[in-house]
Amino acid sequence: MQATRIFNENLEAYQRGKRRALNEGGTYSSKTWSILLILQILASQAKAPLLISIVSESLPHLKRGAIRDFFRILDESPDNNPRYNKTEHVYNFGMGKIEFFGADEADKVRGPRRDILFINEGNNVPWETARGLDIRTARFTFVDWNPVSEFWAYQYETETGMVPGWLSYPDSAYIHSTYLDAIDVLPKEVVANIESNKDKDPNWWNVYGLGRIGKIEGLVYPYFSQIDELPVGNIIYGLDFGYSNHPTCLTKNVITPTEIYSQELIYEVGLTNQDIAGRMIELEIKKGYDEIIADSAEPKSIEEIYRYGFNIKPCIKGQDSVEYGHQKVRQLKQFWTKDSVNCIKEQRNFRYIKDKNGKLTDKTTHNFSHGMDSRRYTVMVRAKKLVRFG
């Protein structure tokens, strides 16, 4: 397997006795993949008991990200795998073990000590949790993140004020990366898609292209919470179409007069309308009954899915309808289920774009709009109907 510079620098930091390797970088820079590969090597070659913990903000987040990559590197499946306990989320190499758990699992965060720790997407893990995990780690801590904005790696707050974070510690190794560090192993279409954003969205390019710290200003929906599952209530589905470079997103929503609860069901590129209809059958969406609100800019797609028997309708738009929809969503308390990993990332990044003079416009960043639009369609339709829900 071809190793990148990021792999070599993380391994060197571990071997030379540093306490931490802090990986700041853009999308597709190989930082998570490289760390997982190192951890697999260390666990498989362990001659004495070795416990490695891989932690992210929640277990669903890990399942969609690090756990999936972990098994891709092994070229194995987590299903019916004699080495992997799917209940405890522990992979056994023999003397070496790797466990996965969410930062929201208090009993595990405060549980037994470990030898090595990997905090995946550390910017989404609270400081007190990260500090507690690091204190209970005997040898070494890896951390990776996209530099969306400053967090505890840069500085954190104490009773006496803000103090420098882990990046300033002399025993921390800092490793910066971009997609260019993995360009020899990335598909050409992935590179082309990343670079297509260079002139479209300066902040996205700065953070995810160049791996430089960004500043999130003008968030469209700055406040939301995470929940384990949707509450009981009237269901309405939202569908935003995509295909090659942008994902199709289907969300399941429960709307009350004061709240909206949402779950990401589909978030995938390359789906045809037939594929979408097939997925909706698998999701047990009832034909001719369950209400699906879709982007009115895709009448042909709506008609095709309607012919498969689904109760799909366009979101009725008018002048200033997009901003009207944003306002209606902001009037509600917003919740996403923890397994809505892509939509949670979108909401944390979905913002108004600045003009050349640095003033916010009414245009929003398209890269993080798919789940946001899917959900907005449902709110707009419910608001237009002037119906109260309970």
ZIKA-V317422 format. One record per residue. RES is the residue in one letter. SS is DSSP state (2 for helix, 1 for strand, 0 for the rest). PHI is phi in degrees with one decimal (none if undefined). OMEGA is omega as a letter, one per 20 degrees, with the letter a starting at -180 (NA if undefined). Layout:
[[RES SS PHI OMEGA] [RES SS PHI OMEGA]]
//
This chain:
[[M 0 none a] [Q 0 -73.0 a] [A 0 -102.5 r] [T 0 -94.3 r] [R 2 -56.0 a] [I 2 -64.8 r] [F 2 -58.8 a] [N 2 -63.2 a] [E 2 -71.9 r] [N 2 -67.2 r] [L 2 -64.8 r] [E 2 -64.3 r] [A 2 -60.5 r] [Y 2 -66.7 a] [Q 2 -70.7 a] [R 0 -90.9 r] [G 0 86.5 r] [K 0 -66.6 r] [R 0 -92.2 a] [R 1 -145.5 r] [A 1 -121.1 a] [L 1 -106.3 a] [N 1 -107.3 r] [E 1 -106.1 a] [G 1 -172.8 a] [G 0 -83.6 a] [T 0 -71.1 r] [Y 0 56.5 a] [S 0 -91.0 r] [S 0 80.4 a] [K 2 -65.4 r] [T 2 -65.0 a] [W 2 -58.6 a] [S 2 -63.9 r] [I 2 -65.1 r] [L 2 -60.8 r] [L 2 -63.9 r] [I 2 -61.7 a] [L 2 -64.4 r] [Q 2 -63.2 r] [I 2 -64.0 a] [L 2 -62.0 a] [A 2 -68.2 a] [S 2 -71.7 a] [Q 0 -101.5 a] [A 0 -63.4 r] [K 0 -102.1 r] [A 0 -137.5 a] [P 0 -53.3 a] [L 1 -139.8 r] [L 1 -111.7 r] [I 1 -118.6 r] [S 1 -109.5 r] [I 1 -114.5 a] [V 1 -127.3 r] [S 1 -136.6 a] [E 0 -61.9 r] [S 0 -155.7 r] [L 2 -63.9 r] [P 2 -56.9 r] [H 2 -62.8 r] [L 2 -64.2 a] [K 2 -61.8 a] [R 2 -80.5 a] [G 0 -123.8 a] [A 2 -62.9 r] [I 2 -65.8 r] [R 2 -60.8 r] [D 2 -66.5 r] [F 2 -55.7 a] [F 2 -77.4 r] [R 2 -66.0 r] [I 2 -63.7 r] [L 2 -71.9 a] [D 0 58.8 r] [E 0 -130.2 r] [S 0 -111.4 r] [P 0 -72.3 a] [D 0 -79.3 r] [N 0 52.2 a] [N 0 -99.6 a] [P 0 -64.4 a] [R 0 -88.9 a] [Y 1 -115.8 r] [N 1 -90.3 a] [K 0 -72.6 r] [T 0 -77.0 a] [E 0 -93.3 a] [H 0 59.1 r] [V 1 -124.9 r] [Y 1 -105.8 a] [N 1 -107.4 r] [F 0 -92.9 a] [G 0 126.8 r] [M 0 -72.4 r] [G 1 -100.0 r] [K 1 -129.5 r] [I 1 -121.2 r] [E 1 -113.9 r] [F 1 -120.5 r] [F 1 -157.4 a] [G 1 -87.5 r] [A 0 -67.2 r] [D 0 -90.1 r] [E 0 -95.0 a] [A 2 -57.4 a] [D 2 -64.9 r] [K 2 -82.2 r] [V 2 -59.8 a] [R 0 -95.6 a] [G 0 -79.3 a] [P 0 -59.4 r] [R 0 -67.3 r] [R 1 -133.7 r] [D 1 -90.6 a] [I 1 -133.1 a] [L 1 -125.8 r] [F 1 -127.5 r] [I 1 -96.7 a] [N 0 -87.1 a] [E 0 52.9 a] [G 2 -59.5 a] [N 2 -65.4 r] [N 2 -101.2 r] [V 0 -106.8 a] [P 0 -60.0 a] [W 2 -58.2 a] [E 2 -60.7 r] [T 2 -67.3 a] [A 2 -61.0 r] [R 2 -62.4 r] [G 2 -62.8 r] [L 2 -64.2 a] [D 2 -65.0 r] [I 2 -61.7 a] [R 0 -92.4 r] [T 1 -114.8 a] [A 1 -75.9 a] [R 1 -107.7 a] [F 1 -155.4 r] [T 1 -126.1 r] [F 1 -100.7 r] [V 1 -138.2 r] [D 1 -133.4 r] [W 1 -168.5 r] [N 0 -89.4 a] [P 0 -79.6 a] [V 0 -61.3 r] [S 0 -163.8 a] [E 0 -68.0 r] [F 0 -146.6 a] [W 0 -66.1 r] [A 0 -66.2 r] [Y 0 -88.8 r] [Q 1 -162.9 r] [Y 1 -147.0 a] [E 1 -98.0 r] [T 1 -122.8 r] [E 0 -64.2 a] [T 0 -100.1 r] [G 1 124.2 a] [M 1 -77.9 r] [V 1 -129.6 a] [P 1 -60.4 a] [G 0 -88.9 a] [W 2 -60.2 a] [L 2 -61.3 a] [S 2 -89.4 a] [Y 0 -74.3 a] [P 0 -65.4 a] [D 0 -92.7 r] [S 1 -103.4 r] [A 1 -97.3 r] [Y 1 -100.3 a] [I 1 -128.3 r] [H 1 -102.2 a] [S 1 -150.1 r] [T 0 -136.6 r] [Y 2 -59.5 r] [L 2 -65.5 r] [D 2 -71.3 r] [A 2 -118.4 a] [I 0 -63.9 r] [D 0 -72.3 a] [V 0 -115.0 a] [L 0 -87.9 r] [P 0 -61.1 a] [K 2 -60.2 a] [E 2 -68.2 r] [V 2 -66.8 r] [V 2 -61.8 a] [A 2 -62.7 a] [N 2 -67.3 r] [I 2 -61.2 a] [E 2 -72.6 r] [S 0 -68.0 a] [N 0 -91.1 a] [K 0 -57.5 a] [D 0 -105.0 a] [K 0 -86.4 a] [D 0 -144.7 a] [P 2 -57.0 a] [N 2 -68.9 r] [W 2 -59.7 a] [W 2 -62.6 a] [N 2 -62.5 a] [V 2 -80.6 a] [Y 2 -90.9 r] [G 2 -88.8 a] [L 0 -94.8 r] [G 0 68.3 r] [R 0 -102.5 a] [I 0 -65.4 a] [G 0 -102.5 r] [K 0 -139.5 a] [I 0 -82.8 r] [E 0 -119.6 r] [G 0 71.0 r] [L 1 -60.7 a] [V 0 -70.8 r] [Y 0 -127.7 a] [P 0 -74.1 a] [Y 0 -122.3 r] [F 0 -161.0 r] [S 1 -128.6 r] [Q 1 -109.3 a] [I 1 -133.7 a] [D 0 -76.9 a] [E 0 -154.4 r] [L 0 -69.6 r] [P 0 -75.4 r] [V 0 -70.9 r] [G 0 170.1 r] [N 0 -70.1 a] [I 1 -96.5 r] [I 1 -138.8 a] [Y 1 -99.9 r] [G 1 -119.2 a] [L 1 -132.2 r] [D 1 -114.6 a] [F 0 -81.3 r] [G 0 -143.8 r] [Y 0 -158.5 a] [S 0 -82.5 a] [N 0 -95.9 a] [H 0 -128.1 a] [P 0 -78.1 r] [T 1 -79.1 a] [C 1 -128.4 r] [L 1 -117.1 r] [T 1 -120.9 r] [K 1 -111.9 a] [N 1 -130.0 r] [V 1 -119.5 a] [I 1 -116.3 r] [T 0 -115.4 r] [P 0 -61.1 a] [T 0 -125.7 a] [E 1 -140.8 r] [I 1 -133.4 r] [Y 1 -111.4 a] [S 1 -133.3 r] [Q 1 -137.7 r] [E 1 -78.7 r] [L 1 -107.0 r] [I 1 -131.3 r] [Y 1 -154.0 a] [E 1 -156.6 r] [V 0 -88.7 r] [G 0 79.2 a] [L 0 -88.1 r] [T 0 -82.1 r] [N 2 -63.1 r] [Q 2 -64.9 r] [D 2 -61.5 a] [I 2 -61.8 r] [A 2 -61.2 r] [G 2 -63.2 r] [R 2 -64.8 a] [M 2 -67.7 r] [I 2 -64.9 r] [E 2 -61.3 a] [L 0 -80.7 r] [E 0 61.1 r] [I 0 -76.5 a] [K 0 -76.3 r] [K 0 -65.4 r] [G 0 68.9 a] [Y 0 -132.8 a] [D 0 -62.7 a] [E 1 -85.1 r] [I 1 -122.9 a] [I 1 -108.2 a] [A 1 -124.0 r] [D 0 -64.0 a] [S 0 -69.1 r] [A 0 -75.0 a] [E 0 -120.3 a] [P 2 -62.3 a] [K 2 -65.0 r] [S 2 -65.3 r] [I 2 -61.4 a] [E 2 -64.4 a] [E 2 -63.2 a] [I 2 -69.3 r] [Y 2 -60.5 a] [R 2 -68.8 r] [Y 0 -81.0 r] [G 0 104.2 a] [F 0 -91.2 r] [N 1 -84.6 a] [I 1 -104.8 a] [K 1 -134.3 r] [P 1 -78.5 r] [C 0 -77.2 a] [I 0 -70.9 a] [K 0 -114.7 r] [G 0 -149.8 r] [Q 0 -62.2 a] [D 0 59.6 a] [S 2 -68.3 a] [V 2 -64.4 r] [E 2 -66.9 r] [Y 2 -59.2 r] [G 2 -64.6 r] [H 2 -58.2 a] [Q 2 -62.5 r] [K 2 -65.3 r] [V 2 -66.4 a] [R 2 -64.4 r] [Q 0 -75.7 a] [L 0 -107.8 r] [K 1 -72.6 a] [Q 1 -110.6 a] [F 1 -135.8 r] [W 1 -121.8 r] [T 1 -68.8 a] [K 0 -62.1 r] [D 0 -82.8 r] [S 0 -87.5 a] [V 2 -60.7 a] [N 2 -68.5 a] [C 2 -70.0 r] [I 2 -63.2 r] [K 2 -62.0 r] [E 2 -58.9 a] [Q 2 -62.2 r] [R 2 -70.7 a] [N 2 -121.0 a] [F 0 -72.9 a] [R 1 -149.1 r] [Y 1 -79.8 a] [I 1 -88.6 r] [K 1 -84.5 r] [D 0 -87.4 a] [K 0 -64.7 r] [N 0 -96.2 r] [G 0 84.2 r] [K 0 -95.4 a] [L 1 -69.9 r] [T 1 -102.8 r] [D 1 -92.7 r] [K 1 -84.9 a] [T 1 -115.8 a] [T 0 -70.3 a] [H 2 -74.5 a] [N 2 -62.4 a] [F 2 -120.7 a] [S 0 -110.0 a] [H 2 -70.2 r] [G 2 -68.6 r] [M 2 -64.8 r] [D 2 -68.6 r] [S 2 -55.6 r] [R 2 -69.6 a] [R 2 -60.6 a] [Y 2 -56.3 a] [T 2 -68.7 r] [V 2 -66.6 a] [M 2 -63.3 a] [V 2 -65.9 r] [R 2 -64.4 r] [A 2 -66.3 a] [K 2 -65.1 a] [K 2 -75.4 a] [L 0 54.6 a] [V 0 -106.1 r] [R 0 -93.4 a] [F 0 -122.3 r] [G 0 -145.9 NA]]
//
